[in-house]
Amino acid sequence: MGTMVALPKRETKLSLPGFAIRQLRYLGSVTVGGRTKKYLSAGIPGLTDDERRQVESKITDIEGEIQPGGNDEDIKLALLAEMMIATASAKLSEKQVEIKSAIYMEVLRDVPAWAMRRALRKWYAGKIAGVAEDQFNWAPSSALLLRACDDELREHREALADLKLLLDVKHIDETIAELESPAKSNQQLRTL
């Protein structure tokens, strides 16, 4: 059996600060004039300056984790070579491997190596949702591998969206005023 590709220690457990998790529990949605926006429930204090800095720092950390790093291209090429060897149905020429790798790399250019490694690990174990069992005998298509990588990145992207929301969310009165403001302007223009 071949050697496994070593990955940098970027596969960290995703966790949000406790105060951020509490704040997210107290978000609601309000709709005015067909527009919906999240708000922070009344009586719940907004973020302190220190909490805001922590959220901004966590956003920076997560954005760094979900972006390909310096040697990710080399690692992803090695992972692709490993995949082609592990799942080849016929011997591929060097030119075929080069062309296939180029296609995969184009599709996976925005995927960090750690997410690709996790996706391939699940592929080899036959644990990709929505894929028929007999498909795991072959290499995944570039589109299917991208979907599996996106599945690995989903938790990070959702946490990122939640944290960005926490920086922007306002209490219900302010949120309603924001939503009504453009609606009032549009209504005034229609009456002219």
C-alpha positions as CSV (number, residue, x, y, z in Angstrom):
1,M,0.0,0.0,0.0
2,G,1.2,3.5,-0.8
3,T,2.2,6.1,1.7
4,M,-0.4,8.6,3.0
5,V,0.1,12.3,2.3
6,A,1.1,14.2,5.4
7,L,-1.1,17.3,6.1
8,P,-0.2,20.4,8.0
9,K,-1.9,20.8,11.5
10,R,-4.7,22.9,10.2
11,E,-7.5,20.4,11.0
12,T,-8.6,22.0,14.3
13,K,-11.9,21.5,16.0
14,L,-14.2,24.4,15.2
15,S,-15.6,26.1,18.3
16,L,-17.2,29.4,19.0
17,P,-16.8,31.5,22.1
18,G,-19.5,30.8,24.7
19,F,-20.9,34.4,24.6
20,A,-21.3,34.1,20.8
21,I,-23.3,30.9,21.1
22,R,-25.5,32.6,23.8
23,Q,-26.0,35.6,21.5
24,L,-27.0,33.4,18.6
25,R,-29.7,31.8,20.7
26,Y,-31.4,35.2,21.1
27,L,-31.7,36.1,17.5
28,G,-35.1,36.5,15.9
29,S,-36.3,37.4,12.4
30,V,-38.6,40.2,11.4
31,T,-40.1,41.0,8.0
32,V,-41.1,44.5,6.9
33,G,-42.3,45.2,3.4
34,G,-41.2,41.8,2.1
35,R,-37.7,42.2,3.5
36,T,-36.5,39.9,6.4
37,K,-33.7,40.6,8.7
38,K,-32.3,39.0,11.9
39,Y,-32.5,41.0,15.2
40,L,-31.2,40.6,18.8
41,S,-34.0,40.1,21.3
42,A,-34.9,43.0,23.6
43,G,-33.1,42.9,26.9
44,I,-30.1,41.1,25.6
45,P,-27.0,43.2,25.6
46,G,-25.1,43.6,22.4
47,L,-21.5,42.6,22.1
48,T,-18.9,44.4,24.3
49,D,-15.8,45.9,22.6
50,D,-13.8,42.9,23.9
51,E,-16.4,40.4,22.6
52,R,-16.4,42.2,19.2
53,R,-12.6,41.9,19.0
54,Q,-12.9,38.2,19.8
55,V,-15.5,37.7,17.1
56,E,-13.4,39.5,14.6
57,S,-10.4,37.4,15.6
58,K,-12.4,34.2,15.2
59,I,-13.6,35.3,11.8
60,T,-10.0,35.9,10.7
61,D,-9.0,32.5,12.0
62,I,-11.9,30.7,10.2
63,E,-11.3,32.6,7.0
64,G,-7.7,31.5,7.2
65,E,-8.7,27.8,7.7
66,I,-11.0,27.7,4.8
67,Q,-8.6,29.3,2.3
68,P,-5.9,27.1,0.6
69,G,-2.5,27.7,2.2
70,G,1.0,28.0,0.9
71,N,1.8,24.4,0.0
72,D,-1.9,23.2,-0.4
73,E,-1.4,22.9,-4.2
74,D,1.4,20.3,-3.7
75,I,-0.6,18.4,-1.1
76,K,-3.7,18.4,-3.3
77,L,-1.7,17.1,-6.3
78,A,-0.3,14.3,-4.1
79,L,-3.8,13.5,-2.8
80,L,-5.1,13.4,-6.4
81,A,-2.2,11.1,-7.4
82,E,-3.0,8.8,-4.4
83,M,-6.7,8.8,-5.4
84,M,-6.0,7.9,-9.0
85,I,-3.8,5.0,-8.0
86,A,-6.2,3.8,-5.3
87,T,-9.3,3.9,-7.6
88,A,-7.8,3.3,-11.1
89,S,-9.7,0.9,-13.3
90,A,-7.0,0.9,-15.9
91,K,-3.4,2.1,-16.1
92,L,-3.4,5.8,-17.0
93,S,-0.7,7.3,-19.1
94,E,1.4,10.2,-17.6
95,K,-0.5,12.6,-20.0
96,Q,-3.9,11.3,-18.9
97,V,-2.9,11.7,-15.2
98,E,-1.7,15.2,-16.0
99,I,-4.9,16.2,-17.8
100,K,-7.2,14.7,-15.1
101,S,-5.2,16.4,-12.3
102,A,-5.4,19.7,-14.1
103,I,-9.2,19.4,-14.3
104,Y,-9.5,18.4,-10.6
105,M,-7.2,21.2,-9.6
106,E,-9.2,23.8,-11.5
107,V,-12.4,22.7,-9.8
108,L,-10.8,22.4,-6.4
109,R,-8.7,25.6,-6.5
110,D,-10.6,27.2,-3.6
111,V,-10.6,24.2,-1.4
112,P,-8.0,23.8,1.4
113,A,-6.1,20.5,1.4
114,W,-7.4,19.4,4.8
115,A,-11.0,19.5,3.5
116,M,-10.0,17.5,0.4
117,R,-8.3,15.0,2.6
118,R,-11.3,14.5,4.8
119,A,-13.6,14.2,1.7
120,L,-11.4,11.6,0.2
121,R,-11.2,9.7,3.5
122,K,-15.0,9.5,3.5
123,W,-15.0,8.5,-0.2
124,Y,-12.6,5.7,0.5
125,A,-14.8,4.6,3.4
126,G,-17.9,4.8,1.2
127,K,-19.5,7.5,3.5
128,I,-20.6,10.3,1.1
129,A,-24.3,10.9,1.4
130,G,-26.4,10.4,-1.8
131,V,-23.8,8.3,-3.6
132,A,-24.7,4.7,-4.6
133,E,-22.5,2.1,-3.0
134,D,-21.1,0.8,-6.3
135,Q,-19.8,4.2,-7.2
136,F,-17.2,4.1,-4.5
137,N,-15.2,1.6,-6.6
138,W,-14.1,4.4,-8.9
139,A,-12.6,7.9,-8.4
140,P,-15.2,10.6,-7.8
141,S,-15.9,13.0,-10.6
142,S,-14.4,16.5,-10.0
143,A,-17.9,17.8,-9.3
144,L,-18.7,15.1,-6.8
145,L,-15.4,15.6,-5.0
146,L,-16.0,19.3,-4.9
147,R,-19.5,18.6,-3.3
148,A,-17.8,16.3,-0.7
149,C,-15.2,19.0,0.1
150,D,-18.0,21.6,0.4
151,D,-19.7,19.3,2.9
152,E,-16.5,19.3,4.9
153,L,-16.4,23.1,4.8
154,R,-20.0,23.6,5.6
155,E,-19.6,23.9,9.4
156,H,-16.9,26.4,9.0
157,R,-18.9,28.5,6.5
158,E,-21.9,28.4,8.7
159,A,-19.9,29.5,11.8
160,L,-18.4,32.3,9.7
161,A,-21.8,33.5,8.6
162,D,-23.1,33.4,12.2
163,L,-20.1,35.4,13.5
164,K,-20.5,38.0,10.8
165,L,-24.1,38.3,11.6
166,L,-23.3,38.9,15.3
167,L,-21.2,41.9,14.3
168,D,-24.0,43.4,12.3
169,V,-27.1,42.4,14.3
170,K,-29.1,45.1,16.1
171,H,-32.0,45.1,18.5
172,I,-35.5,44.8,17.1
173,D,-36.4,48.5,17.1
174,E,-33.3,49.5,15.1
175,T,-33.8,46.5,12.8
176,I,-37.4,47.5,12.1
177,A,-36.4,51.1,11.5
178,E,-33.7,50.0,9.0
179,L,-36.3,47.8,7.2
180,E,-38.9,50.5,7.1
181,S,-36.5,53.3,6.0
182,P,-36.1,52.1,2.3
183,A,-39.8,51.1,2.2
184,K,-40.8,54.6,3.3
185,S,-38.5,56.2,0.7
186,N,-39.9,54.0,-2.1
187,Q,-43.5,54.8,-1.0
188,Q,-42.8,58.5,-1.0
189,L,-41.3,58.2,-4.5
190,R,-44.4,56.4,-5.8
191,T,-46.7,59.1,-4.5
192,L,-44.8,61.8,-6.4
